[in-house]
Amino acid sequence: MSARIAIESTAARFVGRLSRATGRGGGTTIPGKLVWKLDPGALDLLAARLPTGAALVSATNGKTTTTAMASSILSPLHRLAWNHSGANLASGVTSTLLAARDAELGLLEVDEFTLPEVVRRVRPRVVCLGNLFRDQLDRYGELEHIAERWQAAVAELPAETTLAVNADDPLVASLAEGRPGAIRFGVDDPSHARPSLQHASDSKYCVRCGAPYRYDAAYVGHLGAYRCDACGHARPPLDVAAREIVSHGLDGASFSLEAPAGAAPVRLTLPGLYNVYNALAAASLAFALGATLDDVVTGLERFRAAFGRFERFAAGDRRVLLLLVKNPAGANEAILTLVEGGVPPTLVVALNDRIADGRDVSWIWDVDFEPLLERAGRIVASGERAAELALRFTYAGFPQERLEVVPALEKALDRGLELTDAGGELVVLPTYTAMLSLRAIAAERGLARPYWEQAP
C-alpha cells in the first residue's frame, strides 16, 4: 500500500474510532467517506490487496440476507472483509476494506445503483445478482434504468469473473446471456407457485419483444418460470435449483438443493420462498468460489437472521420479531409468510419516508395488506407517515377501534408490547430507517446489540 493510502487509512480509522466511542453507528461508514473524499482511487488499491479477490452481491430485495448467508458458508474457508452492517455504498465498501487489513476475500453487499462504480473499481472475482423489483422510484427510477446500469457493469466484467444470476427474474437472467461460465439459479417446485402474477408484479413483459410473458409458475412477484409465446424467450435451464420445498411456518423452510456437484437437503431457520431464493444466491456465489456442497449446506443450516430481517429478541417476558418491509414485492412476501405461519394478535407497522426509505410512500397502496388485516386483532401504525398507513388500513376495512396511530417509534413499541400477552410475540413491520431506529431503541435497552457491533 502506498504511503499516501497508509496515511489516509490511519486518519480514517482514527475518525471511525472516535465516532464509535460516542455510541454512533456512523463509525461504520465515516472512515470510508473520508478516504473516498480524499482519494476515490483508494478503493481500487484496497481491493487489489485482497489475495483471493472479491465477490459482490446486489439485488433490490435480500442482498443483506444473501451476503450474510454467504458469510456463514465462507467464513470457515476464508478471512473475510464483509460489510455486515449493511453499509453498501462505495463509502461503506471502502470502510469495510479499510477495517479488514488481514482479509483474504472481500464479500461485499453493494447497493444496486452503486454497483457499476464498485464493479469498475473492485474488479470482482464473482458477481451475484439476485433480483430487480420496483423500489424507491424517486431515487432509482424505473426498473429498466437499473437494468441498463447493470448491463453496462456486466459488459465491463473481466472474462474470468463468474456471474451468478437469478434465472427466475427475466431482467436479471438476460444479463448472463452469452456469458460463458455464468451460474443460473432458481426455484423449481410448482406446488409452491401462485395461480397467477400478483397485481403489483413488475417484469411482466418480454425483454426481447415486449409481448406479455406466460408463467408456468409464479413464485415471488414476477419471479418464476416464464415464457414468451411471441418470440420464444424463456427462463434458461437452472444450474442451481431448489426443489421439494416444505414450509415450516415461522420456524423456517426446507428444500432439496440441487447443483452440478449433487443434491442435498437443506433446513433453513428463516421462513418464506424469498429466503429460499436468498439461500440459492448465496449457494451459487459460494460454488463459484470453490465451496463444496457440504460447505454450502453446513453454512446455510447454521445461518441466523441478519439484523432486522426476521430478527427476534426478548423484551422481558415477551418477544419482538422485526421483519423489514420496503417495497410491494418484499412486503407482500412478508405478509404471506406471516399469514401462513400464523398472524399474531398485535402488530406494529412503521412507515418512514427518509432518503434511505424513499420519499414516495405511495407504494403502500400496492401492498396486499388485506390478508393480514383480516386476521390481526390490533394494529399500531407508527413512523413519520403513520397517518398514511392508518388511512391505507382504514380503506382496506380494518376497524378503527382496533387501530391506533402512534407516530413515535419508541412509544409505538411500548404500546405494542403492552397489548401483547405475556409469553407472546409482537411482530413489527418497519421500513428501513424505522427498523434501524427500533434496533437502536432495543440496543439502548440492552435487548439487542448495535448492528455495527455484531460479529461478522
C-alpha positions as CSV (number, residue, x, y, z in Angstrom):
1,M,0.0,0.0,0.0
2,S,1.3,3.5,-0.9
3,A,2.4,5.9,1.8
4,R,-0.5,8.2,0.9
5,I,-3.1,5.4,1.3
6,A,-1.5,4.4,4.6
7,I,-1.8,8.0,5.9
8,E,-5.4,8.3,4.7
9,S,-6.3,4.9,6.2
10,T,-4.8,5.8,9.6
11,A,-6.6,9.1,9.7
12,A,-9.9,7.4,8.6
13,R,-9.7,4.7,11.2
14,F,-9.0,7.2,14.0
15,V,-12.1,9.2,13.0
16,G,-14.1,6.0,12.9
17,R,-12.9,5.0,16.4
18,L,-14.0,8.5,17.7
19,S,-17.4,8.1,16.1
20,R,-17.9,4.6,17.7
21,A,-16.7,5.9,21.1
22,T,-19.6,8.3,21.1
23,G,-22.0,5.4,20.5
24,R,-22.9,6.4,17.0
25,G,-23.1,3.8,14.2
26,G,-21.7,6.2,11.7
27,G,-18.3,4.8,12.6
28,T,-19.1,2.0,10.1
29,T,-19.1,4.4,7.1
30,I,-17.2,7.6,8.2
31,P,-13.7,6.1,7.5
32,G,-14.7,5.2,4.0
33,K,-16.4,8.5,3.4
34,L,-13.3,10.3,4.4
35,V,-11.0,8.2,2.3
36,W,-13.5,8.4,-0.6
37,K,-13.4,12.2,-0.5
38,L,-9.7,12.4,-0.2
39,D,-8.9,9.8,-2.8
40,P,-11.6,7.8,-4.7
41,G,-8.9,5.6,-6.2
42,A,-8.2,4.2,-2.8
43,L,-11.0,1.7,-3.2
44,D,-9.2,0.2,-6.2
45,L,-6.0,-0.2,-4.3
46,L,-7.7,-1.6,-1.2
47,A,-9.5,-4.2,-3.3
48,A,-6.3,-5.1,-5.2
49,R,-4.6,-6.2,-2.0
50,L,-7.1,-9.0,-1.3
51,P,-5.2,-12.2,-2.0
52,T,-8.3,-14.2,-3.3
53,G,-10.2,-11.3,-4.7
54,A,-13.8,-10.1,-4.0
55,A,-17.3,-11.2,-4.5
56,L,-20.2,-8.7,-4.9
57,V,-23.9,-9.2,-4.1
58,S,-26.6,-6.9,-5.3
59,A,-30.4,-7.1,-5.5
60,T,-33.4,-5.0,-4.7
61,N,-34.6,-7.4,-2.1
62,G,-32.5,-9.8,0.0
63,K,-28.9,-8.6,-0.6
64,T,-28.2,-8.2,3.1
65,T,-29.5,-11.7,3.9
66,T,-27.8,-13.3,0.9
67,T,-24.5,-11.8,1.8
68,A,-24.9,-12.9,5.4
69,M,-25.7,-16.4,4.3
70,A,-22.7,-16.4,2.1
71,S,-20.6,-15.3,5.0
72,S,-21.9,-18.2,7.1
73,I,-20.7,-20.6,4.3
74,L,-17.4,-18.9,3.5
75,S,-16.1,-17.7,6.9
76,P,-14.6,-21.1,7.8
77,L,-12.8,-21.1,4.5
78,H,-11.5,-17.6,4.2
79,R,-10.8,-14.5,6.3
80,L,-13.5,-12.2,5.1
81,A,-13.8,-8.4,4.5
82,W,-17.6,-8.3,4.9
83,N,-19.8,-5.2,5.3
84,H,-22.0,-6.9,7.8
85,S,-23.5,-3.6,9.0
86,G,-25.2,-3.2,5.6
87,A,-23.2,-0.1,4.6
88,N,-23.4,-0.9,0.9
89,L,-22.5,2.4,-0.9
90,A,-19.0,3.0,-2.2
91,S,-18.0,4.6,1.1
92,G,-19.3,1.6,3.1
93,V,-17.3,-0.8,0.9
94,T,-14.2,1.3,1.4
95,S,-14.7,1.3,5.1
96,T,-15.0,-2.4,5.1
97,L,-11.8,-2.9,3.2
98,L,-10.0,-0.4,5.4
99,A,-11.1,-2.2,8.6
100,A,-10.2,-5.8,7.4
101,R,-6.5,-5.4,6.9
102,D,-5.7,-9.2,7.1
103,A,-8.7,-10.3,5.0
104,E,-8.2,-12.7,2.1
105,L,-11.6,-12.4,0.4
106,G,-13.9,-9.4,0.0
107,L,-17.6,-10.4,0.5
108,L,-19.4,-7.2,-0.3
109,E,-23.1,-6.3,-0.4
110,V,-23.5,-3.4,-2.9
111,D,-26.4,-1.0,-3.4
112,E,-28.0,-1.7,-6.8
113,F,-27.5,1.9,-8.1
114,T,-23.8,1.9,-6.9
115,L,-23.0,-1.5,-8.4
116,P,-21.4,-0.2,-11.7
117,E,-19.0,2.1,-9.8
118,V,-17.9,-0.7,-7.4
119,V,-17.6,-3.2,-10.2
120,R,-15.2,-0.8,-12.1
121,R,-13.0,-0.3,-9.0
122,V,-13.0,-3.7,-7.4
123,R,-12.8,-5.9,-10.5
124,P,-14.6,-8.7,-8.7
125,R,-14.0,-12.4,-9.0
126,V,-17.7,-13.2,-8.6
127,V,-20.8,-11.0,-9.1
128,C,-24.2,-12.3,-7.8
129,L,-27.3,-10.5,-8.9
130,G,-30.5,-11.5,-7.1
131,N,-33.5,-9.6,-8.4
132,L,-34.9,-6.3,-9.6
133,F,-38.1,-5.0,-8.1
134,R,-39.7,-1.6,-8.1
135,D,-38.2,0.3,-5.2
136,Q,-37.5,3.9,-4.3
137,L,-38.7,5.3,-7.6
138,D,-37.8,8.8,-6.6
139,R,-34.2,7.7,-6.3
140,Y,-33.7,4.9,-8.7
141,G,-36.3,5.4,-11.4
142,E,-37.9,2.5,-13.2
143,L,-36.6,-1.0,-13.2
144,E,-35.3,-0.7,-16.8
145,H,-33.0,2.2,-15.7
146,I,-31.3,0.0,-13.1
147,A,-31.2,-2.9,-15.5
148,E,-29.4,-0.8,-18.1
149,R,-26.8,0.2,-15.5
150,W,-26.3,-3.4,-14.5
151,Q,-26.0,-4.4,-18.2
152,A,-23.2,-1.8,-18.7
153,A,-21.5,-3.0,-15.5
154,V,-21.7,-6.7,-16.6
155,A,-20.2,-5.7,-20.0
156,E,-17.1,-4.3,-18.2
157,L,-16.5,-7.5,-16.2
158,P,-13.3,-9.3,-16.9
159,A,-13.7,-12.6,-18.8
160,E,-12.6,-14.5,-15.7
161,T,-15.3,-13.1,-13.5
162,T,-18.1,-15.5,-12.7
163,L,-21.6,-14.1,-13.0
164,A,-24.4,-15.7,-10.9
165,V,-27.9,-14.6,-11.7
166,N,-31.4,-15.4,-10.7
167,A,-32.8,-17.1,-13.7
168,D,-36.4,-16.6,-12.5
169,D,-36.1,-12.8,-12.9
170,P,-36.3,-12.0,-16.7
171,L,-34.4,-8.8,-16.5
172,V,-31.6,-10.3,-14.3
173,A,-31.4,-13.5,-16.3
174,S,-30.9,-11.7,-19.5
175,L,-27.7,-10.1,-18.2
176,A,-26.0,-13.5,-18.4
177,E,-27.0,-14.3,-22.0
178,G,-23.9,-15.2,-24.0
179,R,-21.6,-15.1,-21.0
180,P,-19.5,-18.3,-20.6
181,G,-19.4,-19.8,-17.1
182,A,-22.5,-18.0,-15.8
183,I,-24.4,-19.7,-12.9
184,R,-28.2,-19.5,-13.1
185,F,-30.2,-20.3,-10.1
186,G,-33.9,-20.5,-9.4
187,V,-36.9,-22.3,-7.8
188,D,-38.4,-25.4,-9.4
189,D,-41.4,-26.5,-7.4
190,P,-44.8,-25.9,-9.0
191,S,-46.5,-26.9,-5.8
192,H,-45.5,-23.5,-4.3
193,A,-46.5,-21.5,-7.4
194,R,-49.2,-18.9,-7.2
195,P,-52.2,-19.3,-9.6
196,S,-51.3,-16.0,-11.4
197,L,-49.0,-13.0,-11.1
198,Q,-49.8,-10.6,-8.3
199,H,-51.2,-7.3,-9.4
200,A,-48.0,-5.5,-8.2
201,S,-45.7,-7.7,-10.2
202,D,-43.1,-5.8,-12.1
203,S,-41.4,-7.6,-15.1
204,K,-44.4,-8.9,-17.0
205,Y,-43.2,-8.2,-20.5
206,C,-40.6,-10.0,-22.7
207,V,-37.2,-8.4,-22.5
208,R,-36.7,-9.1,-26.2
209,C,-40.0,-8.3,-28.0
210,G,-42.3,-6.7,-25.3
211,A,-45.1,-9.2,-25.5
212,P,-46.6,-10.4,-22.2
213,Y,-44.9,-13.4,-20.6
214,R,-46.8,-16.6,-19.9
215,Y,-45.9,-18.0,-16.5
216,D,-46.0,-21.7,-15.9
217,A,-45.1,-21.0,-12.3
218,A,-45.0,-17.6,-10.4
219,Y,-43.3,-17.7,-7.1
220,V,-42.4,-14.3,-5.7
221,G,-43.7,-11.3,-7.5
222,H,-42.6,-11.7,-11.2
223,L,-40.0,-14.4,-10.3
224,G,-40.8,-17.8,-11.8
225,A,-40.9,-20.0,-14.9
226,Y,-41.8,-17.6,-17.7
227,R,-42.0,-17.9,-21.5
228,C,-42.8,-15.5,-24.3
229,D,-45.2,-17.1,-26.8
230,A,-44.4,-14.4,-29.4
231,C,-40.6,-14.9,-29.7
232,G,-39.8,-17.9,-27.5
233,H,-37.7,-16.1,-24.9
234,A,-37.9,-18.2,-21.7
235,R,-36.3,-18.9,-18.4
236,P,-33.0,-20.6,-19.0
237,P,-32.1,-24.0,-17.6
238,L,-31.2,-23.9,-13.9
239,D,-27.6,-24.7,-12.7
240,V,-28.6,-24.4,-9.0
241,A,-32.2,-25.1,-8.0
242,A,-34.4,-25.5,-5.0
243,R,-36.9,-28.4,-5.3
244,E,-39.2,-30.3,-2.9
245,I,-39.7,-27.1,-0.8
246,V,-41.5,-27.6,2.6
247,S,-42.7,-24.6,4.7
248,H,-42.4,-24.9,8.5
249,G,-44.4,-21.8,9.2
250,L,-42.5,-19.1,11.0
251,D,-39.9,-21.7,12.1
252,G,-38.2,-21.9,8.7
253,A,-38.3,-23.9,5.4
254,S,-36.5,-26.9,4.0
255,F,-35.7,-27.9,0.4
256,S,-33.6,-30.0,-1.8
257,L,-30.6,-28.1,-3.1
258,E,-29.6,-29.4,-6.5
259,A,-26.3,-28.3,-8.2
260,P,-23.8,-29.8,-10.6
261,A,-21.9,-31.2,-7.6
262,G,-25.0,-33.2,-6.4
263,A,-28.1,-32.7,-4.3
264,A,-28.6,-32.4,-0.6
265,P,-31.4,-31.5,1.8
266,V,-31.2,-28.0,3.5
267,R,-33.2,-26.8,6.5
268,L,-33.3,-23.0,6.9
269,T,-34.2,-21.3,10.1
270,L,-35.8,-18.5,8.1
271,P,-39.2,-18.9,6.5
272,G,-40.6,-17.9,3.1
273,L,-39.8,-18.6,-0.5
274,Y,-37.9,-15.3,-0.7
275,N,-35.4,-16.7,1.8
276,V,-35.1,-19.9,-0.3
277,Y,-34.1,-17.5,-3.2
278,N,-31.6,-15.8,-0.9
279,A,-30.1,-19.2,0.0
280,L,-29.8,-20.2,-3.7
281,A,-28.0,-16.9,-4.4
282,A,-25.6,-17.5,-1.5
283,A,-25.0,-21.1,-2.6
284,S,-24.3,-20.1,-6.2
285,L,-21.8,-17.4,-5.1
286,A,-20.1,-19.9,-2.8
287,F,-19.9,-22.6,-5.5
288,A,-18.3,-20.0,-7.8
289,L,-15.6,-19.5,-5.1
290,G,-14.9,-23.2,-4.8
291,A,-17.1,-24.2,-1.8
292,T,-18.2,-27.8,-1.7
293,L,-21.8,-28.9,-1.4
294,D,-21.1,-29.9,2.2
295,D,-19.7,-26.4,2.9
296,V,-22.8,-24.8,1.5
297,V,-25.3,-27.0,3.3
298,T,-23.5,-26.6,6.7
299,G,-23.2,-22.8,6.2
300,L,-26.9,-22.4,5.3
301,E,-28.1,-24.5,8.2
302,R,-26.1,-22.6,10.8
303,F,-27.2,-19.2,9.5
304,R,-29.3,-17.0,11.7
305,A,-31.2,-13.9,10.6
306,A,-29.4,-10.7,9.5
307,F,-30.3,-7.7,11.6
308,G,-33.8,-6.5,11.1
309,R,-34.6,-9.3,8.6
310,F,-36.7,-11.7,10.6
311,E,-34.7,-10.9,13.7
312,R,-36.0,-11.8,17.1
313,F,-35.1,-10.5,20.6
314,A,-36.6,-10.8,24.0
315,A,-38.3,-7.9,25.8
316,G,-39.0,-9.1,29.3
317,D,-41.5,-11.9,29.2
318,R,-42.3,-11.2,25.6
319,R,-40.5,-11.4,22.2
320,V,-40.2,-9.0,19.4
321,L,-40.0,-10.1,15.8
322,L,-38.6,-7.5,13.3
323,L,-39.5,-8.1,9.7
324,L,-38.2,-5.4,7.3
325,V,-40.6,-4.2,4.6
326,K,-39.6,-1.7,2.0
327,N,-41.4,-2.2,-1.3
328,P,-44.6,-4.0,-2.6
329,A,-42.8,-7.3,-3.5
330,G,-41.0,-7.6,-0.2
331,A,-43.9,-6.5,1.9
332,N,-46.3,-9.0,0.1
333,E,-43.9,-11.9,0.8
334,A,-43.5,-10.9,4.5
335,I,-47.3,-10.8,4.8
336,L,-47.7,-14.1,3.1
337,T,-45.2,-15.6,5.4
338,L,-47.0,-14.3,8.5
339,V,-50.4,-15.5,7.2
340,E,-49.0,-19.0,6.5
341,G,-47.2,-19.1,9.9
342,G,-50.0,-17.5,12.0
343,V,-50.7,-13.8,12.4
344,P,-50.2,-12.6,16.0
345,P,-52.9,-10.7,17.8
346,T,-51.0,-7.4,17.8
347,L,-48.8,-5.8,15.0
348,V,-46.8,-2.6,14.8
349,V,-46.4,-1.3,11.3
350,A,-43.9,1.6,10.9
351,L,-43.5,3.8,7.8
352,N,-40.8,6.4,7.3
353,D,-40.0,8.5,4.3
354,R,-36.4,9.3,4.6
355,I,-33.9,9.1,1.8
356,A,-33.0,5.5,2.5
357,D,-36.7,4.6,2.5
358,G,-37.7,6.6,-0.5
359,R,-39.7,9.8,-0.2
360,D,-42.6,8.5,-2.2
361,V,-44.7,6.2,0.0
362,S,-47.5,5.6,-2.5
363,W,-46.2,2.0,-2.8
364,I,-48.2,1.0,0.3
365,W,-51.3,1.1,-1.9
366,D,-49.8,-1.7,-4.0
367,V,-49.2,-3.9,-0.9
368,D,-51.7,-6.7,-0.3
369,F,-52.3,-5.9,3.3
370,E,-55.8,-7.3,3.3
371,P,-55.0,-11.0,4.2
372,L,-53.0,-9.6,7.2
373,L,-55.7,-7.2,8.3
374,E,-58.4,-10.0,8.2
375,R,-56.5,-11.9,10.9
376,A,-54.9,-9.2,13.0
377,G,-56.5,-8.2,16.4
378,R,-54.9,-4.8,16.9
379,I,-52.6,-2.7,14.8
380,V,-50.4,0.2,15.9
381,A,-49.5,2.4,13.0
382,S,-46.2,4.3,13.6
383,G,-43.4,6.2,11.9
384,E,-43.2,9.6,10.2
385,R,-46.0,8.6,7.8
386,A,-48.2,6.8,10.3
387,A,-51.3,8.7,9.2
388,E,-50.9,7.4,5.6
389,L,-50.6,3.9,7.0
390,A,-53.8,4.3,9.1
391,L,-55.6,5.6,6.0
392,R,-54.5,2.6,4.0
393,F,-55.7,0.2,6.6
394,T,-59.0,2.1,7.1
395,Y,-59.7,1.9,3.3
396,A,-59.0,-1.8,3.5
397,G,-61.8,-2.1,6.0
398,F,-59.8,-2.5,9.2
399,P,-62.0,-1.4,12.2
400,Q,-60.9,2.0,13.5
401,E,-61.5,0.9,17.1
402,R,-58.7,-1.7,16.7
403,L,-56.3,0.7,15.0
404,E,-54.0,3.1,16.9
405,V,-51.8,5.8,15.5
406,V,-48.6,6.3,17.5
407,P,-46.1,8.1,15.3
408,A,-43.2,8.0,17.8
409,L,-41.4,4.6,17.4
410,E,-40.4,4.1,21.0
411,K,-44.0,4.8,22.2
412,A,-45.4,2.5,19.5
413,L,-43.0,-0.3,20.5
414,D,-44.1,0.1,24.1
415,R,-47.8,0.2,23.2
416,G,-47.4,-2.9,21.1
417,L,-45.7,-4.8,24.0
418,E,-48.4,-3.6,26.3
419,L,-51.0,-5.1,24.0
420,T,-49.1,-8.4,23.7
421,D,-49.8,-11.1,26.2
422,A,-47.0,-12.4,28.5
423,G,-45.1,-15.1,26.7
424,G,-46.4,-13.8,23.3
425,E,-44.6,-12.3,20.4
426,L,-45.1,-8.8,19.0
427,V,-44.5,-8.6,15.2
428,V,-43.1,-5.3,13.9
429,L,-43.1,-4.5,10.2
430,P,-40.8,-1.4,9.7
431,T,-39.4,0.3,6.7
432,Y,-35.6,0.6,6.6
433,T,-34.9,3.7,8.7
434,A,-37.7,2.8,11.1
435,M,-36.0,-0.6,11.5
436,L,-32.7,1.0,12.3
437,S,-34.3,3.3,14.9
438,L,-36.2,0.4,16.5
439,R,-33.0,-1.6,16.8
440,A,-31.3,1.4,18.3
441,I,-34.0,1.6,20.9
442,A,-33.6,-2.1,21.6
443,A,-29.8,-1.7,21.9
444,E,-30.2,1.2,24.3
445,R,-32.4,-1.0,26.5
446,G,-29.9,-3.9,26.3
447,L,-32.3,-6.1,24.3
448,A,-30.1,-6.3,21.2
449,R,-26.5,-5.5,20.2
450,P,-26.0,-2.4,18.0
451,Y,-25.9,-3.6,14.4
452,W,-22.4,-2.3,13.8
453,E,-21.1,-4.3,16.8
454,Q,-22.5,-7.7,15.6
455,A,-19.7,-10.2,15.0
456,P,-19.1,-10.9,11.3
